[in-house]
């Protein structure tokens, strides 16, 4: 990595989407945040995120996890762990996140969690549970908890949300009845979309990320930027991965700029094509 950074005169990796402090906010991301802010201020109990794969969603959710408020709404964000199930260990994690004492039984812990969330709500502090790719059992548990804990809101993202969300949009547009067993069809649920970057935003993102670590957008040729955007489909995570590897390859080839040839070479890797 050091040779690759030295070659381009960079002080750190440029495309660190996991770093909330340097996260690039596109128009689509700003619309997402605006819709999220509207959701937090609304009576909706849950919101489901629709986003394409490798769109930078996880990084955006990490940014949201660090919020302490949205506009005039004070907010505490709880974050589920990937692979977590809706069992006693989840109740224990919630107790820890809320700084509650550890209890012997899940029932007692659940009561403490509900009481704390409701008490905070009376003090105008909303509790948001962020569920990134939750298991089916955790999703069921979260919805059940939101039913009994006044003041708890859910922000749910995952592949199942994409499929079910569009399917239910179609059903609703055709006048079909809502499925009471599917949380996505709940009348109190909101859908929030995360879209794609335009070509100008792809260019701006590359410039911003490179400038942050001592480089500039001229490292990538104009044709390389156009090809990056085309091959990635405007998905931020894919752009970042493809750009990062293109920088590495161009450095290995001792090139003075990243060209379309470098981008295409990286994209030809089976792991990139599988995206």
C-alpha positions as CSV (number, residue, x, y, z in Angstrom):
1,X,0.0,0.0,0.0
2,X,2.8,2.4,0.8
3,X,4.3,2.2,-2.7
4,X,0.9,2.9,-4.2
5,X,0.4,5.9,-1.9
6,X,3.9,7.2,-2.5
7,X,3.5,6.9,-6.3
8,X,0.5,9.3,-6.3
9,X,1.8,11.5,-3.4
10,X,-1.1,10.5,-1.1
11,X,-1.0,10.5,2.7
12,X,-3.8,7.9,3.1
13,X,-6.3,5.8,1.2
14,X,-8.6,8.2,-0.7
15,X,-11.8,6.2,-1.0
16,X,-12.5,5.5,2.7
17,X,-16.3,5.4,2.6
18,X,-16.3,3.9,6.1
19,X,-14.9,7.3,7.4
20,X,-17.9,9.4,8.3
21,X,-15.8,12.5,8.6
22,X,-14.8,12.4,4.9
23,X,-17.9,10.8,3.5
24,X,-19.0,12.4,0.2
25,X,-22.6,13.5,0.2
26,X,-24.1,13.3,-3.3
27,X,-27.5,14.8,-4.3
28,X,-29.0,11.3,-3.8
29,X,-27.4,11.0,-0.3
30,X,-28.7,14.5,0.6
31,X,-32.2,13.6,-0.5
32,X,-31.9,10.4,1.6
33,X,-30.9,12.4,4.6
34,X,-33.8,14.9,4.0
35,X,-36.2,11.9,3.8
36,X,-34.7,10.4,6.9
37,X,-35.1,13.7,8.8
38,X,-38.7,13.9,7.7
39,X,-39.3,10.3,8.9
40,X,-37.8,11.1,12.4
41,X,-40.1,14.1,12.7
42,X,-43.2,12.1,11.6
43,X,-45.4,9.7,13.5
44,X,-44.2,6.8,11.4
45,X,-43.0,3.9,13.5
46,X,-40.6,2.4,10.9
47,X,-38.8,3.3,7.7
48,X,-37.4,0.8,5.2
49,X,-34.4,1.7,2.9
50,X,-34.4,0.8,-0.7
51,X,-30.9,0.9,-2.2
52,X,-28.9,-0.8,-5.0
53,X,-26.0,-3.0,-4.0
54,X,-22.6,-1.3,-3.5
55,X,-24.3,2.1,-3.3
56,X,-22.5,3.3,-0.2
57,X,-25.5,2.6,2.0
58,X,-23.6,1.0,4.9
59,X,-21.3,4.1,5.1
60,X,-24.3,6.3,5.1
61,X,-25.9,4.3,7.9
62,X,-22.6,4.6,9.8
63,X,-22.9,8.4,9.5
64,X,-26.5,8.2,10.7
65,X,-25.4,6.1,13.7
66,X,-23.2,9.0,14.9
67,X,-26.1,11.5,15.0
68,X,-27.4,12.8,18.3
69,X,-30.3,14.7,16.8
70,X,-32.1,15.7,13.6
71,X,-33.2,19.3,13.3
72,X,-35.3,19.8,16.5
73,X,-35.5,16.1,17.4
74,X,-33.1,14.7,20.0
75,X,-32.1,11.3,18.9
76,X,-30.3,8.2,20.3
77,X,-29.3,5.6,17.8
78,X,-29.0,1.9,18.6
79,X,-27.2,-0.3,16.1
80,X,-27.8,-4.0,15.5
81,X,-24.8,-6.3,14.9
82,X,-24.8,-8.2,11.7
83,X,-25.9,-11.8,12.2
84,X,-27.7,-10.9,15.4
85,X,-30.9,-12.9,16.1
86,X,-34.0,-11.9,18.0
87,X,-33.2,-13.8,21.2
88,X,-31.9,-13.1,24.7
89,X,-28.5,-11.9,23.5
90,X,-30.3,-9.1,21.6
91,X,-32.1,-7.9,24.8
92,X,-28.7,-8.0,26.6
93,X,-27.1,-5.8,23.8
94,X,-30.0,-3.4,24.0
95,X,-29.6,-3.1,27.8
96,X,-25.9,-2.4,27.3
97,X,-26.6,0.2,24.6
98,X,-29.1,2.0,26.9
99,X,-26.7,1.8,29.9
100,X,-29.1,-0.5,31.8
101,X,-28.1,-3.0,34.4
102,X,-27.6,-6.6,33.3
103,X,-30.5,-8.8,34.4
104,X,-30.9,-12.6,34.7
105,X,-34.0,-13.1,32.5
106,X,-34.8,-11.8,29.0
107,X,-38.3,-10.8,30.2
108,X,-36.9,-8.6,32.9
109,X,-34.4,-7.1,30.5
110,X,-37.1,-6.4,27.9
111,X,-39.2,-4.6,30.5
112,X,-36.2,-2.4,31.4
113,X,-35.6,-1.6,27.7
114,X,-39.3,-0.7,27.1
115,X,-39.5,1.4,30.3
116,X,-36.3,3.3,29.4
117,X,-37.4,4.0,25.8
118,X,-40.8,5.2,27.0
119,X,-39.2,7.4,29.7
120,X,-36.9,9.0,27.2
121,X,-39.8,9.6,24.8
122,X,-41.6,11.6,27.5
123,X,-38.4,13.7,27.8
124,X,-38.5,14.3,24.0
125,X,-35.6,11.9,23.3
126,X,-36.4,9.6,20.4
127,X,-34.8,6.1,20.2
128,X,-33.9,4.9,16.7
129,X,-32.9,1.2,16.2
130,X,-30.8,1.0,13.0
131,X,-31.0,-2.5,11.5
132,X,-28.5,-3.1,8.7
133,X,-29.3,-6.4,6.9
134,X,-31.1,-7.9,9.9
135,X,-32.0,-11.6,10.1
136,X,-35.7,-12.5,9.8
137,X,-35.8,-13.4,13.5
138,X,-34.3,-10.0,14.5
139,X,-36.6,-8.2,12.2
140,X,-39.7,-9.9,13.7
141,X,-38.3,-9.1,17.2
142,X,-37.7,-5.5,16.4
143,X,-41.2,-5.0,15.0
144,X,-42.7,-6.6,18.1
145,X,-40.6,-4.4,20.4
146,X,-41.7,-1.3,18.5
147,X,-45.3,-2.3,19.1
148,X,-44.9,-2.3,22.9
149,X,-42.2,0.3,23.4
150,X,-43.7,3.7,22.8
151,X,-41.1,6.0,21.2
152,X,-39.0,3.4,19.5
153,X,-38.4,3.9,15.8
154,X,-36.9,1.4,13.3
155,X,-34.7,2.1,10.3
156,X,-34.4,-1.1,8.3
157,X,-32.0,-1.9,5.4
158,X,-31.3,-5.1,3.6
159,X,-31.6,-7.1,0.4
160,X,-35.0,-8.5,1.5
161,X,-36.2,-4.9,1.8
162,X,-35.4,-4.2,-1.8
163,X,-37.3,-7.2,-3.2
164,X,-40.3,-6.9,-0.9
165,X,-40.5,-3.2,-1.1
166,X,-40.9,-3.0,-4.9
167,X,-43.2,-6.0,-4.9
168,X,-45.5,-4.3,-2.3
169,X,-45.3,-1.0,-4.2
170,X,-46.7,-2.9,-7.2
171,X,-49.4,-4.6,-5.1
172,X,-50.5,-1.3,-3.6
173,X,-50.7,0.5,-6.9
174,X,-53.0,-2.3,-8.1
175,X,-55.2,-1.9,-5.1
176,X,-54.3,-5.2,-3.4
177,X,-54.8,-5.6,0.3
178,X,-51.8,-5.1,2.5
179,X,-50.2,-8.2,4.1
180,X,-50.4,-7.8,7.9
181,X,-47.6,-10.3,8.3
182,X,-45.1,-8.3,6.2
183,X,-43.6,-5.3,8.1
184,X,-43.1,-3.5,4.8
185,X,-46.9,-3.3,4.3
186,X,-47.5,-1.6,7.6
187,X,-49.4,1.7,7.1
188,X,-47.0,3.3,9.6
189,X,-43.9,2.4,7.6
190,X,-42.1,4.8,5.3
191,X,-39.9,3.9,2.3
192,X,-36.6,5.9,1.8
193,X,-34.7,5.5,-1.4
194,X,-31.0,5.9,-2.1
195,X,-30.3,6.4,-5.7
196,X,-27.3,6.6,-8.1
197,X,-24.6,9.2,-8.7
198,X,-24.6,11.2,-12.0
199,X,-21.5,11.6,-14.0
200,X,-20.8,15.1,-12.7
201,X,-21.1,13.7,-9.1
202,X,-18.7,10.8,-9.9
203,X,-16.2,13.4,-11.1
204,X,-16.8,15.5,-7.9
205,X,-16.5,12.5,-5.7
206,X,-13.1,11.5,-7.1
207,X,-11.9,15.1,-6.8
208,X,-13.1,15.4,-3.2
209,X,-11.7,12.1,-2.0
210,X,-8.3,12.6,-3.6
211,X,-8.0,16.2,-2.4
212,X,-8.7,15.0,1.1
213,X,-5.4,13.0,1.1
214,X,-3.2,15.3,-0.9
215,X,-4.1,14.4,-4.5
216,X,-6.3,15.8,-7.2
217,X,-8.8,14.7,-9.8
218,X,-6.3,15.0,-12.6
219,X,-4.9,11.6,-11.5
220,X,-7.8,10.1,-13.4
221,X,-8.1,10.9,-17.1
222,X,-11.4,12.1,-18.4
223,X,-12.0,8.9,-20.3
224,X,-11.1,6.9,-17.2
225,X,-13.8,8.9,-15.2
226,X,-16.4,8.3,-17.8
227,X,-15.6,4.6,-17.9
228,X,-15.7,4.4,-14.1
229,X,-19.1,5.9,-14.0
230,X,-20.4,3.7,-16.8
231,X,-19.1,0.4,-15.5
232,X,-20.2,1.2,-11.9
233,X,-23.7,2.3,-12.9
234,X,-23.3,5.3,-10.6
235,X,-23.1,3.1,-7.4
236,X,-20.9,4.9,-4.9
237,X,-19.4,1.8,-3.3
238,X,-18.6,0.3,-6.7
239,X,-17.0,3.5,-7.9
240,X,-14.8,3.6,-4.8
241,X,-13.7,0.0,-5.2
242,X,-13.0,0.3,-8.9
243,X,-11.2,3.6,-8.5
244,X,-9.0,2.3,-5.6
245,X,-7.9,-0.8,-7.5
246,X,-7.3,1.3,-10.7
247,X,-5.0,3.5,-8.7
248,X,-3.1,0.5,-7.5
249,X,-2.8,-1.0,-11.0
250,X,-1.7,2.3,-12.6
251,X,1.0,2.6,-9.9
252,X,2.2,-0.9,-10.5
253,X,2.5,0.0,-14.2
254,X,4.4,3.2,-13.2
255,X,1.8,5.3,-15.1
256,X,1.5,9.1,-14.6
257,X,-2.3,9.0,-14.7
258,X,-5.1,6.5,-14.4
259,X,-6.5,5.7,-17.8
260,X,-9.5,3.9,-19.2
261,X,-7.2,0.9,-19.9
262,X,-6.4,0.6,-16.1
263,X,-10.1,0.8,-15.2
264,X,-11.0,-1.8,-17.8
265,X,-8.2,-4.1,-16.6
266,X,-9.5,-3.9,-13.0
267,X,-13.1,-4.4,-14.1
268,X,-12.2,-7.5,-16.1
269,X,-11.3,-9.2,-12.8
270,X,-14.0,-11.8,-12.1
271,X,-14.6,-10.5,-8.6
272,X,-15.4,-7.0,-10.0
273,X,-17.7,-8.4,-12.7
274,X,-19.7,-10.4,-10.1
275,X,-20.9,-7.1,-8.5
